[in-house]
Amino acid sequence: MKPEIKYSGALEATLGRSRRVRAFIAAACTATWALVAAMPLRLEASILATAMACLALDAWRRSGDARRLVLDSDGAIAVDGRAGQLVDGGFVSPWFATIHWRPAGARFTRTLLVAPDMLPAEVFRELRVILRFQNRGQTTSSAFGK
């Protein structure tokens, strides 16, 4: 009896808004403001608070963007229609996954955070499986110099 293959090795999904990510951004921003307010330095603290507020607002704005994700088991990826390749450095856990990828022709890599509440549970599990096997394949091939 042959085992049933549950996942095809390819994934197409639209990432939605994450309440968890936005709650984390709000908590981190609040904690940083409280820390800065407790500091005795006035000018430096206000500059730091302004910079932190700008970064937090940018992260908040980006966390609401819906992204179209297409991922294949051979490491090909497309985010919002921009094709690229997975690179080493991603992290996969039941709580979240980070995808490191380089768009075709780009010099620098991009990182995409995927929280479990951005996808249906079964799709998030399939994403984790693809990323985990992709990472395992890269580690094995690089260990043997292929």
C-alpha positions as CSV (number, residue, x, y, z in Angstrom):
1,M,0.0,0.0,0.0
2,K,1.5,3.3,-1.1
3,P,1.4,6.2,1.3
4,E,-0.8,9.1,0.3
5,I,1.1,12.3,-0.6
6,K,-0.6,15.1,1.3
7,Y,1.3,18.1,0.0
8,S,2.1,18.8,-3.6
9,G,5.3,20.8,-2.9
10,A,3.8,24.0,-4.3
11,L,1.8,26.6,-2.5
12,E,-0.2,29.6,-3.6
13,A,-1.7,31.8,-0.9
14,T,-2.7,35.3,0.0
15,L,-1.3,36.5,3.3
16,G,-3.9,38.4,5.3
17,R,-3.6,40.8,8.2
18,S,-2.2,39.5,11.4
19,R,-3.6,40.6,14.7
20,R,-0.7,38.9,16.5
21,V,1.9,40.9,14.6
22,R,0.1,44.2,15.1
23,A,-0.3,43.4,18.9
24,F,3.4,42.7,19.1
25,I,4.3,46.0,17.3
26,A,2.0,47.9,19.7
27,A,3.5,46.2,22.8
28,A,7.1,46.7,21.6
29,C,6.4,50.4,20.8
30,T,4.7,51.0,24.2
31,A,7.6,49.3,26.1
32,T,10.2,51.3,24.2
33,W,8.4,54.6,24.8
34,A,8.2,53.7,28.5
35,L,11.9,53.0,28.6
36,V,12.8,56.2,26.8
37,A,10.6,58.2,29.1
38,A,12.4,56.8,32.1
39,M,15.8,57.8,30.7
40,P,17.4,61.0,32.1
41,L,18.6,62.2,28.7
42,R,16.2,64.7,27.2
43,L,17.5,65.5,23.6
44,E,18.8,62.1,22.9
45,A,15.7,60.5,24.2
46,S,13.4,62.6,22.1
47,I,15.5,61.8,19.0
48,L,15.4,58.1,19.9
49,A,11.6,58.2,20.5
50,T,11.0,60.0,17.2
51,A,13.1,57.4,15.3
52,M,11.4,54.5,17.0
53,A,7.9,56.0,16.3
54,C,8.7,56.3,12.6
55,L,10.0,52.6,12.5
56,A,6.9,51.4,14.4
57,L,4.5,53.3,12.1
58,D,6.3,51.8,9.1
59,A,6.1,48.3,10.5
60,W,2.4,48.8,11.4
61,R,1.7,50.0,7.9
62,R,3.5,47.1,6.3
63,S,1.8,44.5,8.5
64,G,-1.6,45.3,7.0
65,D,-0.5,44.7,3.4
66,A,-2.0,41.7,1.7
67,R,0.7,39.7,-0.1
68,R,0.3,37.1,-2.7
69,L,2.8,34.2,-2.1
70,V,3.7,31.5,-4.6
71,L,6.3,28.9,-3.3
72,D,7.6,25.8,-4.9
73,S,9.6,22.9,-3.4
74,D,12.6,23.6,-5.6
75,G,13.1,27.0,-3.9
76,A,11.4,29.2,-6.5
77,I,9.3,32.0,-4.9
78,A,7.1,34.8,-6.1
79,V,5.9,37.6,-3.7
80,D,3.3,39.9,-5.2
81,G,4.3,38.8,-8.6
82,R,8.0,39.4,-8.2
83,A,9.9,36.1,-8.9
84,G,12.9,35.1,-6.9
85,Q,14.7,32.3,-5.1
86,L,14.8,31.2,-1.4
87,V,18.0,31.8,0.4
88,D,19.4,30.3,3.6
89,G,18.5,31.9,6.9
90,G,14.7,31.3,7.2
91,F,13.2,30.1,10.4
92,V,10.2,27.8,10.8
93,S,8.2,27.1,13.9
94,P,4.6,26.5,14.9
95,W,4.4,30.2,16.1
96,F,5.7,31.9,13.0
97,A,7.9,31.5,9.9
98,T,10.4,33.8,8.3
99,I,11.1,33.5,4.6
100,H,14.4,34.8,3.3
101,W,14.4,35.3,-0.4
102,R,16.2,37.2,-3.2
103,P,14.2,38.7,-6.0
104,A,15.6,38.0,-9.5
105,G,18.2,40.5,-10.4
106,A,18.2,42.1,-6.9
107,R,21.4,42.6,-4.8
108,F,19.9,42.2,-1.4
109,T,17.7,39.6,0.2
110,R,14.2,40.3,1.6
111,T,12.6,38.8,4.7
112,L,8.9,38.0,4.9
113,L,7.3,37.2,8.3
114,V,4.4,34.8,8.2
115,A,2.3,34.5,11.4
116,P,-0.2,31.6,11.8
117,D,-3.2,33.9,11.7
118,M,-2.2,35.2,8.3
119,L,-3.2,32.0,6.6
120,P,-5.7,29.1,7.2
121,A,-4.2,26.5,9.6
122,E,-3.8,23.8,6.9
123,V,-2.1,26.3,4.5
124,F,0.3,27.5,7.2
125,R,1.2,23.9,8.0
126,E,1.8,23.2,4.3
127,L,4.0,26.3,4.1
128,R,6.0,25.1,7.2
129,V,6.5,21.6,5.6
130,I,7.7,23.1,2.3
131,L,10.1,25.5,4.0
132,R,11.4,22.8,6.4
133,F,12.2,20.4,3.6
134,Q,13.6,23.2,1.5
135,N,16.0,24.2,4.3
136,R,16.9,20.6,4.9
137,G,17.8,20.2,1.2
138,Q,20.0,23.3,1.2
139,T,21.8,22.2,4.3
140,T,22.4,18.7,3.0
141,S,23.7,19.8,-0.5
142,S,25.9,22.5,1.0
143,A,27.4,20.1,3.5
144,F,28.5,17.8,0.6
145,G,29.7,20.6,-1.6
146,K,27.1,20.1,-4.3
